[in-house]
Amino acid sequence: MMQRNFGASVLRGLFRRHAARYGPDMTRITIDRLGHQGDGIADGPLFVPLALPGEVVEGTLQGQQLADMRVITPSASRVAPPCRHFKSCGGCQLQHASDAFVAEWKVDVVRKALQAQGIEAKFLPIHTSPPRSRRRMGISARRTKKGALAGFHGRASGVIVEIPDCQLIDPGLQPAFDVAQRLAVLGASRKAELAVQATLTRHGLDLAATGGKPLDGPLRMALAQLAEEAKLARLSWEGEVVATRLPPLQRMGRADVAPPPGAFLQATAAGEQALVRAVSDMVQGAARVADLFSGCGTFALPLAQTAAVHAVEGDAEMLKALDRAWRETPGLKRITTEARDLFRRPLMPDELRGVDAVVIDPPRAGAQAQVAQLALAPIGKIAFVSCNPVTFARDAKLLLDAGWRLGPVQVIDQFRWSTHVELVACLNRD
């Protein structure tokens, strides 16, 4: 309590000094750095959305945030946002910063996460996905008195903002907004939002809706008719497939995969290719590879062109899709699958005998229990893919403390103009 009161008194003191100089309603500050959520941070700390390091800004102080911000002295890295929806839409956080600034900042986020664990690393050039390349997105839809509204949530708001000209998504995804509106009219209640995950496939849109009314006979028929009219590849409602016109295929290596509704998929094809290239280079020469948290085969299927692969994943339906794709693709080496919760039942060292290399791509929580076993396993190489620099640094330290060596780290930016950071790194042991 004393610490909280002390912090409040510091903020009040800052406010009094700023008010004495610039007037009672306006506060002028200099931004020191960019936070992990994309806000500018000044002494206090004070948080200023859409501000960049080095900028002098002014606005109204509301608690620890500066509202109604106006830039007095802009950063050299400030640019005009390429999307006309940027100020109202909450989908992107960093369109006001130059590509070079964002690239350097994202690499620095990873560097600082590693340094916090006492780890120094070399970095390869960052790979950034181009604009209009996102192949999946989450749409929020709600019924209204006159019909329905579909779009993204506004910045720091629960309000749905229509986005008719998004600069982030593949143009092939744009029709999904109109379809989401029609889905809301058919099956959403007036009190709750309908969440629609839209994915671009080789045969059109794959939509998975949740949060709607219970699926009954009339609704099922109406949804199937909508899928036909909108020429969807597939439509799912609360996890149940209600219509499949064409298989919702994704290309992974030489294989075509039909993931289950809502299954994990890399955000962009370009980002996926960059990750696959990096991982393939890291495990080159391995005759047998274990792919942990394999999903539907992002890495397993391309690697099977040269190596036998054992794919382990907690979701049995994703493994079924992977196995089906492998069996239907000639010329691949053997892929075996195992449905297993690697958080509760990590692969033990003796289960990895005969494996030359491991690929691991855990969710944001990392894979501390599994990595602790990998540190002791009789393998010589790990290709580590991560979407969270903090948990990656924690897990990498376990390996380094066990005698492993960290190779160069490559940051992969699939989530352009966002604060999200991904990376891939190789760890070796003699």
BADRENVO-682556 format. One line per 10 residues: for each residue x, y, z of C-alpha. Coordinates in nm, 4 decimals, decimal comma. Each point is the difference from the previous one (the first is absolute). Example, Ala and Ser with C-alpha at 12.3 -4.5 7.8 and 13.67 -1.06 7.14 Angstrom:
1,2300/-0,4500/0,7800 ~ 0,1370/0,3440/-0,0660
END
This chain:
0,0000/0,0000/0,0000 ~ 0,2876/0,2388/0,0823 ~ 0,1558/-0,0729/-0,3395 ~ -0,3296/0,0668/-0,1791 ~ -0,0492/0,3292/0,1868 ~ 0,3573/0,0984/-0,0784 ~ -0,0592/-0,0626/-0,3733 ~ -0,3188/0,2059/0,0088 ~ 0,1794/0,2873/0,1696 ~ 0,2723/-0,0072/-0,2652
-0,2643/0,0247/-0,2742 ~ -0,1726/0,2868/0,1820 ~ 0,3321/0,1791/0,0261 ~ 0,0638/-0,0465/-0,3717 ~ -0,3469/0,1305/-0,0771 ~ 0,0495/0,3110/0,2164 ~ 0,3327/0,0789/-0,1694 ~ -0,1465/-0,0521/-0,3494 ~ -0,3137/0,1998/0,0836 ~ 0,2021/0,2904/0,1384
0,1916/0,0216/-0,3252 ~ -0,2634/-0,0781/-0,2652 ~ -0,3342/0,0752/0,1688 ~ -0,2356/-0,2024/0,2188 ~ -0,1509/-0,2080/-0,2815 ~ 0,2995/-0,0916/-0,2140 ~ 0,3066/-0,2066/0,0817 ~ 0,3113/0,0008/-0,2179 ~ 0,2467/-0,2884/0,0232 ~ 0,2853/-0,1652/-0,1896
-0,0323/-0,3670/-0,0941 ~ 0,2897/-0,2140/0,1218 ~ -0,0720/-0,3399/-0,1532 ~ -0,2575/-0,2266/-0,1609 ~ -0,1720/-0,2547/0,2227 ~ -0,0815/-0,3608/-0,0901 ~ -0,3617/0,0979/-0,0724 ~ 0,1066/0,2719/-0,2446 ~ -0,0635/0,2990/0,2280 ~ 0,2545/0,2742/0,0427
0,1285/0,0120/0,3579 ~ 0,1207/0,3107/0,1824 ~ 0,1322/0,0640/0,3486 ~ -0,2478/-0,0949/0,2706 ~ -0,0717/-0,2318/-0,1734 ~ -0,2539/0,1683/-0,2243 ~ -0,1448/-0,1913/-0,2955 ~ -0,0789/0,1728/-0,3273 ~ -0,1656/-0,1988/-0,2801 ~ 0,1276/0,0703/-0,3530
0,3102/0,1847/0,1204 ~ 0,3599/-0,0849/-0,0932 ~ 0,3299/0,0291/0,1898 ~ 0,1508/0,3482/-0,0032 ~ -0,3262/0,1758/-0,0784 ~ -0,1267/0,2950/0,1996 ~ -0,3764/-0,0347/0,0408 ~ -0,2723/0,1670/0,1962 ~ -0,3466/-0,1009/0,1138 ~ -0,2270/-0,0463/0,2984
0,1350/-0,2062/0,2866 ~ -0,2445/-0,2712/0,1055 ~ 0,1576/-0,2167/0,2670 ~ 0,3120/-0,1473/-0,1581 ~ -0,1107/0,0654/-0,3572 ~ 0,0172/0,3072/-0,2189 ~ -0,3277/0,0420/-0,1884 ~ -0,0774/0,2191/-0,3040 ~ 0,3666/-0,0146/-0,0893 ~ 0,1459/0,2560/-0,2406
0,3545/-0,0308/-0,1371 ~ 0,2048/0,3160/0,0504 ~ 0,3362/-0,1301/-0,1192 ~ -0,0333/-0,3116/-0,2187 ~ 0,2511/-0,2806/-0,0210 ~ 0,1970/-0,0453/-0,3202 ~ -0,1497/-0,3511/-0,0039 ~ -0,3592/0,1264/-0,0104 ~ -0,1814/-0,0658/-0,3289 ~ -0,3504/0,0461/-0,1347
-0,1989/-0,3174/0,0778 ~ -0,0655/-0,1905/-0,3251 ~ -0,3509/-0,1007/0,1114 ~ -0,2812/0,2553/0,0261 ~ -0,1559/-0,2024/0,2821 ~ 0,3096/0,0075/0,2230 ~ -0,1182/0,2522/0,2585 ~ -0,3347/-0,1684/0,0590 ~ 0,0928/-0,3666/-0,0485 ~ 0,1761/-0,1939/0,2741
0,1485/-0,2609/-0,2319 ~ 0,3377/0,1721/-0,0504 ~ 0,2119/0,1855/0,2541 ~ 0,3033/0,1235/-0,1948 ~ -0,1041/0,1349/-0,3403 ~ 0,1180/0,3450/0,1064 ~ 0,3594/-0,1261/0,0211 ~ 0,2334/-0,0654/-0,2927 ~ 0,0687/-0,3584/-0,1064 ~ 0,3659/0,0408/0,0952
-0,0906/0,1176/0,3498 ~ -0,2454/-0,2868/0,0564 ~ 0,2499/-0,2576/-0,1259 ~ 0,2743/0,1295/0,2292 ~ -0,2398/0,0224/0,2955 ~ -0,1219/-0,3577/-0,0419 ~ 0,3537/-0,1359/-0,0166 ~ 0,0809/0,2028/0,3110 ~ -0,3012/-0,1493/0,1834 ~ 0,1494/-0,3459/-0,0554
0,3514/0,1177/0,0878 ~ -0,1150/0,1498/0,3308 ~ -0,2004/-0,3129/0,0891 ~ 0,3145/-0,2079/-0,0479 ~ 0,2190/0,2464/0,1889 ~ -0,2411/-0,0184/0,2949 ~ 0,1006/-0,3679/0,0248 ~ 0,3698/0,0835/-0,0437 ~ 0,0036/-0,1216/-0,3624 ~ 0,1807/0,1755/-0,2834
-0,0813/-0,0952/-0,3597 ~ 0,0741/0,0896/-0,3584 ~ -0,2954/0,1003/-0,2143 ~ -0,0718/-0,0735/-0,3627 ~ -0,1906/0,2600/-0,2062 ~ -0,3670/0,0188/0,0932 ~ -0,2577/-0,1379/-0,2434 ~ -0,3173/0,2120/-0,0250 ~ -0,3136/-0,1129/-0,1805 ~ -0,1243/0,2469/-0,2646
-0,3197/0,2058/0,0280 ~ -0,3270/-0,1648/-0,1010 ~ 0,1348/-0,3471/0,0720 ~ -0,1841/-0,1165/0,3136 ~ -0,1948/-0,3139/-0,0904 ~ -0,2044/-0,0268/0,3180 ~ -0,1795/0,2448/0,2278 ~ -0,2530/0,0157/0,2800 ~ -0,3158/0,1988/-0,0739 ~ -0,2440/0,1313/0,2597
-0,3633/0,0199/-0,1137 ~ -0,3136/0,1214/0,1746 ~ -0,3664/0,0266/-0,0934 ~ -0,1446/0,3496/-0,0161 ~ -0,3496/0,1400/-0,0395 ~ 0,0519/0,0388/-0,3737 ~ 0,2029/-0,3135/-0,0646 ~ 0,3527/-0,0715/0,1239 ~ 0,3457/0,1487/0,0423 ~ 0,3298/-0,1831/-0,0606
0,3596/0,1138/0,0383 ~ 0,2769/0,0321/0,2585 ~ -0,0158/0,1456/0,3479 ~ 0,0956/0,3641/0,0238 ~ 0,3176/0,1112/0,1698 ~ -0,0288/-0,0753/0,3742 ~ -0,3710/-0,0470/-0,0508 ~ -0,2679/-0,2647/-0,0256 ~ -0,1664/0,1922/-0,2837 ~ 0,0010/-0,1774/-0,3367
0,1532/0,2076/-0,2805 ~ -0,0721/-0,0844/-0,3637 ~ 0,3199/-0,0369/-0,2053 ~ -0,0807/0,0115/-0,3743 ~ 0,3614/0,0568/-0,1066 ~ 0,2383/-0,1903/0,2293 ~ 0,3652/0,0277/-0,1024 ~ 0,1019/-0,3036/0,2025 ~ -0,2133/-0,2871/-0,1295 ~ 0,0184/-0,1791/-0,3324
-0,2665/0,1502/-0,2308 ~ -0,1526/-0,3456/-0,0239 ~ -0,1068/0,0306/0,3639 ~ -0,1930/0,3250/-0,0452 ~ -0,3319/-0,1671/-0,0981 ~ -0,0011/-0,1756/0,3380 ~ -0,1250/0,3207/0,1659 ~ -0,3201/-0,0057/-0,2049 ~ -0,0494/-0,3710/0,0670 ~ 0,0543/0,0579/0,3736
-0,2793/0,2596/-0,0061 ~ -0,2342/-0,2519/-0,1594 ~ 0,1016/-0,2619/0,2557 ~ -0,0836/0,2436/0,2797 ~ -0,3445/0,0659/-0,1459 ~ -0,0675/-0,3744/-0,0212 ~ 0,1433/-0,1246/0,3251 ~ 0,1184/0,2692/0,2421 ~ -0,1959/0,1236/0,3000 ~ -0,0503/0,3715/0,0613
0,1926/-0,0244/0,3270 ~ 0,3246/-0,1668/-0,1056 ~ 0,2619/0,0316/-0,2708 ~ 0,0579/-0,2697/-0,2565 ~ 0,3694/-0,0853/-0,0428 ~ 0,0881/-0,1104/-0,3528 ~ 0,3427/-0,1349/-0,0844 ~ 0,0623/0,0412/-0,3725 ~ 0,2773/-0,1887/-0,1780 ~ 0,0962/0,0235/-0,3659
0,0499/-0,3439/-0,1537 ~ 0,0863/-0,1286/-0,3466 ~ -0,3727/-0,0458/-0,0658 ~ -0,1402/0,3167/0,1549 ~ -0,1021/0,1165/0,3444 ~ -0,0161/-0,2291/0,3016 ~ -0,2163/0,1580/0,2742 ~ -0,0400/-0,1242/0,3567 ~ -0,2598/0,1801/0,2153 ~ -0,0374/-0,0134/0,3782
-0,2226/0,1807/0,2494 ~ -0,3224/-0,0373/-0,1977 ~ -0,3347/-0,1681/0,0601 ~ -0,0202/-0,3769/0,0490 ~ 0,0097/-0,1881/-0,3270 ~ -0,3441/-0,1393/-0,0874 ~ -0,1572/-0,1269/-0,3218 ~ -0,1172/0,3316/-0,1477 ~ 0,3261/0,1771/0,0873 ~ 0,2037/-0,2846/-0,1472
-0,1920/0,0251/-0,3280 ~ 0,0345/0,3791/-0,0120 ~ 0,3743/-0,0196/0,0636 ~ 0,0484/-0,2647/-0,2681 ~ -0,1863/0,2178/-0,2490 ~ 0,2152/0,2996/0,0938 ~ 0,3174/-0,2061/-0,0509 ~ -0,1194/-0,0911/-0,3489 ~ -0,0992/0,3561/-0,0918 ~ 0,3269/0,1462/0,1287
0,2028/-0,2813/-0,1627 ~ 0,1768/-0,0832/0,3263 ~ 0,2382/-0,2926/0,0095 ~ -0,1267/-0,0946/0,3455 ~ -0,2240/0,1395/0,2737 ~ 0,0095/-0,1130/0,3634 ~ -0,2276/0,0983/0,2869 ~ 0,1175/-0,0504/0,3599 ~ 0,2569/-0,2529/-0,1193 ~ -0,2437/-0,2023/-0,2122
0,0374/-0,0002/-0,3781 ~ -0,3334/0,0976/-0,1568 ~ 0,1144/0,0265/-0,3621 ~ 0,3038/-0,0986/-0,2079 ~ -0,0161/0,0974/-0,3671 ~ 0,3688/-0,0639/-0,0670 ~ 0,2808/-0,1207/0,2281 ~ 0,1605/0,2994/0,1822 ~ 0,3523/-0,0917/-0,1074 ~ 0,3286/0,1546/0,1113
0,3283/-0,0858/-0,1733 ~ 0,2725/-0,1233/0,2366 ~ 0,3109/-0,1094/-0,1825 ~ -0,1288/-0,2180/-0,2855 ~ -0,3113/-0,1048/0,1916 ~ -0,3514/0,1430/0,0057 ~ -0,1456/0,0079/0,3528 ~ -0,3624/0,0577/0,1034 ~ 0,0311/0,1255/0,3618 ~ -0,2941/-0,0487/0,2387
-0,2169/0,3073/0,0685 ~ 0,1855/0,2646/0,1992 ~ 0,3322/-0,1859/-0,0127 ~ 0,3246/0,1918/0,0445 ~ 0,1550/0,1323/-0,3201 ~ 0,2918/0,2351/-0,0528 ~ -0,1292/0,3511/-0,0644 ~ 0,1554/0,0516/-0,3435 ~ 0,1263/-0,2303/-0,2718 ~ 0,3191/0,2087/-0,0254
0,0637/-0,0298/0,3743 ~ -0,0616/-0,3732/-0,0074 ~ 0,2439/-0,0427/-0,2879 ~ 0,2660/0,1977/0,1877 ~ -0,0456/-0,2185/0,3086 ~ 0,0092/-0,3223/-0,2031 ~ 0,3166/0,1076/-0,1826 ~ 0,1727/0,0863/0,3269 ~ -0,1051/-0,3226/0,1730 ~ 0,0939/-0,2125/-0,3026
0,3470/0,1552/-0,0072 ~ 0,0416/-0,0609/0,3729 ~ -0,0819/-0,3718/-0,0150 ~ 0,1647/-0,0650/-0,3362 ~ 0,1598/-0,3438/-0,0098 ~ -0,2210/-0,1485/0,2716 ~ -0,1415/-0,3397/-0,0977 ~ -0,2587/-0,0053/0,2781 ~ -0,1766/0,3067/0,1427 ~ -0,2488/0,0438/0,2858
-0,2452/0,2850/-0,0605 ~ -0,1509/0,1115/0,3317 ~ -0,3202/0,2077/0,0071 ~ -0,0218/-0,0945/-0,3663 ~ -0,3508/0,1271/-0,0741 ~ -0,1190/-0,1077/-0,3440 ~ 0,3516/-0,0408/-0,1372 ~ 0,1470/0,3449/-0,0629 ~ 0,3484/-0,1451/0,0463 ~ -0,0597/-0,3769/-0,0019
-0,1241/-0,0164/-0,3595 ~ 0,2814/0,2071/-0,1589 ~ 0,2622/-0,1820/0,2097 ~ -0,1382/-0,3380/-0,1094 ~ 0,1442/0,0649/-0,3439 ~ 0,3422/-0,0941/0,1407 ~ -0,0532/-0,1471/0,3498 ~ -0,2273/-0,2340/0,1903 ~ -0,2117/0,2063/0,2414 ~ -0,1783/-0,0791/0,3259
-0,2662/0,2697/0,0524 ~ -0,1360/0,0589/0,3518 ~ -0,3001/0,2229/0,0637 ~ -0,2697/0,0309/0,2654 ~ -0,2865/0,0427/-0,2485 ~ -0,0909/-0,3354/-0,1526 ~ -0,2045/0,1591/-0,2799 ~ 0,2994/0,1969/-0,1247 ~ 0,2055/-0,3183/-0,0016 ~ -0,2698/-0,1734/-0,2054
0,0247/0,2782/-0,2577 ~ 0,3793/-0,0344/-0,0029 ~ -0,0118/-0,3778/-0,0373 ~ -0,2552/0,0203/-0,2816 ~ 0,2118/0,2535/-0,1891 ~ 0,3111/-0,2156/0,0380 ~ -0,1748/-0,3123/-0,1280 ~ -0,1363/0,1860/-0,3025 ~ 0,3369/0,1542/-0,0980 ~ 0,2366/-0,2338/-0,1847
0,3749/0,0169/0,0464 ~ 0,0102/0,0981/0,3695 ~ 0,1904/-0,1935/0,2619 ~ -0,1937/-0,1545/0,2869 ~ -0,1878/0,2243/0,2433 ~ -0,1271/-0,1512/0,3238 ~ -0,2354/0,1912/0,2285 ~ -0,0670/0,0015/0,3737 ~ -0,2791/0,1856/0,1799 ~ 0,1537/0,1131/0,3282
-0,0204/0,2900/0,2457 ~ 0,3629/0,1081/0,0086 ~ -0,0633/0,2320/0,2939 ~ -0,1106/-0,2838/0,2269 ~ 0,1817/-0,2866/-0,1706 ~ 0,3160/0,1279/-0,1672 ~ 0,2026/-0,2408/-0,2097 ~ 0,2693/-0,1509/0,2191 ~ 0,3653/-0,0318/-0,1050 ~ -0,0195/-0,3758/-0,0615
-0,2962/0,0549/-0,2356 ~ 0,2228/0,2137/-0,2204 ~ 0,2690/-0,2608/-0,0576 ~ 0,0748/-0,0262/-0,3682 ~ -0,1276/0,3528/-0,0689 ~ 0,2579/0,2260/-0,1640 ~ -0,1769/0,3332/0,0415 ~ -0,3064/0,1507/0,1664 ~ -0,2268/0,2747/-0,1276 ~ -0,2072/0,1675/0,2705
-0,2625/0,2706/-0,0538 ~ -0,1897/0,0470/0,3296 ~ -0,2798/0,2494/0,0718 ~ 0,0659/0,3303/0,1786 ~ 0,0400/-0,1686/0,3394 ~ 0,3132/-0,1723/-0,1282 ~ 0,0922/-0,3591/0,0796 ~ 0,1970/0,0032/0,3227 ~ -0,0762/-0,3599/0,1006 ~ 0,0784/-0,1370/-0,3464
0,3166/0,2069/-0,0390 ~ 0,1275/-0,1271/0,3359 ~ -0,0150/-0,3519/-0,1466 ~ 0,1504/0,1050/-0,3329 ~ 0,2970/0,1400/0,1905 ~ 0,0799/-0,3563/0,1120 ~ -0,0980/-0,1828/-0,3194 ~ 0,2542/-0,1771/-0,2250 ~ -0,0498/0,2416/-0,2908 ~ 0,2356/0,2549/-0,1507
-0,2202/0,2664/-0,1531 ~ -0,3202/0,1915/0,0801 ~ -0,1798/0,2390/-0,2346 ~ -0,2002/0,2197/0,2376 ~ -0,2911/0,2078/-0,1310 ~ -0,1664/0,2427/0,2414 ~ -0,2701/0,2665/0,0000 ~ 0,1032/0,1350/0,3422 ~ 0,3564/0,1304/0,0517 ~ -0,0369/-0,0086/0,3802
-0,0909/-0,3682/0,0274 ~ 0,2521/-0,0856/-0,2733 ~ 0,2774/0,1663/0,2011 ~ -0,1094/-0,1886/0,3126 ~ -0,0038/-0,3338/-0,1816 ~ 0,3240/0,0667/-0,1882 ~ 0,1782/0,0657/0,3291 ~ -0,0912/-0,3516/0,1146 ~ 0,1767/-0,1381/-0,3044 ~ 0,3010/0,2305/0,0281
0,0448/-0,0910/0,3662 ~ 0,0062/-0,3658/-0,1092 ~ 0,2842/0,0611/-0,2433 ~ -0,1815/0,0898/-0,3196 ~ 0,1120/0,2848/-0,2299 ~ -0,2302/0,2627/-0,1508 ~ 0,0485/0,0771/-0,3674 ~ -0,1149/0,3146/-0,1835 ~ -0,3566/0,1136/0,0672 ~ -0,2335/0,1115/-0,2769
-0,3029/0,2142/0,0735 ~ -0,3009/-0,0713/-0,2225 ~ -0,2608/0,2763/-0,0191 ~ -0,3217/-0,1564/-0,1304 ~ -0,2141/0,2498/0,1904 ~ 0,0988/0,3142/-0,1838 ~ -0,0730/0,3317/0,1799 ~ -0,0749/-0,1859/0,3238 ~ 0,2011/-0,0544/0,3178 ~ 0,0026/-0,3771/-0,0513
0,3454/-0,1557/-0,0442 ~ 0,1012/-0,3470/-0,1200 ~ 0,3425/-0,1575/-0,0298 ~ 0,1868/-0,3126/-0,0940 ~ 0,3366/-0,1130/0,1360 ~ 0,2237/-0,3059/-0,0100 ~ 0,1547/-0,1555/0,3094 ~ 0,2837/-0,2489/-0,0346 ~ 0,1867/-0,2383/0,2265 ~ 0,3213/-0,1799/-0,0847
END
